[in-house]
Amino acid sequence: MFEFDSEKVDSRIFVVGCSRSGTTLLQTLIASHPKITTFPETHFFWKTVGRNYITKLITWMGLSTMREMGVLSAILKKFELPHLGHRIPTQPIKYQECVEIYLSVLDEIATNRDAKVAWVEKTPKHIFEVSWIMKYVPNAKIIHIARDGREVVSSIVKRSRDHPNQFKRQGIRYASSLWNKTIKISQQYVGEKNNHILRYEDLVSNTHKVMTEVGNFLDLSYSNINFNKREAAYTNAVKRSEPWKRNVANKINNRNSKFDKIFTEKEKRYINKKLKSNVFYDFKNI
């Protein structure tokens, strides 16, 4: 019978935030620590909690469906771990048990990689499932990253234009709405236990200072880490099928704004009007 060891790793770290906010960069910076490993996006909580009322109700009741079994199987396939397939039951089980199977897979990868004591998982849409992560994951640490909404909208729209087959119908309205929703959630977790929030602009302009603060949150030291050498972390985090993430492997810098380059004046006015001010960014005087 499968048994989950909640203390097998010291920390289970989740990076969340709006897509194109620097989540992959932050992921690789965190995983630059010799005691931390990482993986490609798993989408586990986003896919298992469900986007409609019925599936959310089932999960809230602590139950599961065959949907969760399929998500677990897909994760094993992505990570090329077919020998762990015996852990996935052939019939629905309690949702807590599904989470434990998921965590056990990540724990095993971490402890098999030079005895790492922690791991970091990054799925931007897990920003919508922070409460579920806090409820079901032992030793969870959640790090939110926020970025200027104008740059996020620019990056989402440009990615959609460059890769239309993977990102359909992700225009200005979609990107603005997504940023507003995600930044509102992060704002709600300011000061909350086991949650740490940082801004992309601060991360790229003063990387060592911000990562020292991240290290304090994680009870780890980043003082001797060379953040420009993140090859191993990048290889573990980014799949070959994700070319839009390639610039993460480059030297850290505050890249030139896309906002003024790809939008017309009318589009820029519309975006500035759509984005809502919050504790991180103020658009009232733009």
CORVEN-V758705 format. One record per pair of residues at least 24 apart in sequence whose C-alpha atoms are under 6 Angstrom apart, sorted by the first residue. I is the first residue (numbers start at 1). J is the second residue. D is the distance in Angstrom with one decimal. If there is no record, write none. Layout:
I,J,D  I,J,D
This chain:
9,117,5.0  9,118,5.4  10,117,5.6  10,118,5.5  11,118,4.8  11,139,5.2  12,118,6.0  12,119,5.5  12,139,5.9  12,140,4.8  13,119,6.0  13,120,4.4  13,140,5.8  13,141,4.7  13,142,5.8  14,120,5.6  14,121,4.9  14,122,5.7  14,142,4.8  15,122,4.7  15,143,4.9  15,144,5.9  16,124,4.7  16,126,5.8  16,127,5.0  16,144,5.0  17,124,5.0  17,127,5.5  17,144,5.5  17,145,5.3  18,124,5.8  18,179,5.9  18,182,5.7  19,124,5.6  20,152,5.6  21,147,5.2  21,152,5.9  25,248,5.7  28,233,5.1  28,234,5.8  31,233,5.6  32,230,5.9  35,116,4.7  35,117,5.5  36,116,5.6  36,118,4.8  36,119,5.1  37,110,5.9  37,119,4.8  38,119,5.5  38,120,5.0  39,236,5.1  39,237,4.6  40,237,4.4  40,238,5.7  41,122,5.5  41,123,5.0  43,123,5.7  46,126,5.7  62,94,5.8  62,95,5.2  63,94,4.7  63,95,5.0  64,92,5.6  64,93,5.8  64,94,5.7  64,95,5.1  65,92,5.0  66,92,5.6  141,194,5.1  142,195,4.8  143,195,5.8  143,196,4.8  143,197,5.8  144,197,4.6  145,197,5.9  145,198,5.1  145,199,5.5  146,199,4.8  146,200,5.9  147,199,5.8  147,200,5.1  151,259,5.9  154,258,5.8  154,259,5.4  204,253,5.7  204,254,5.7
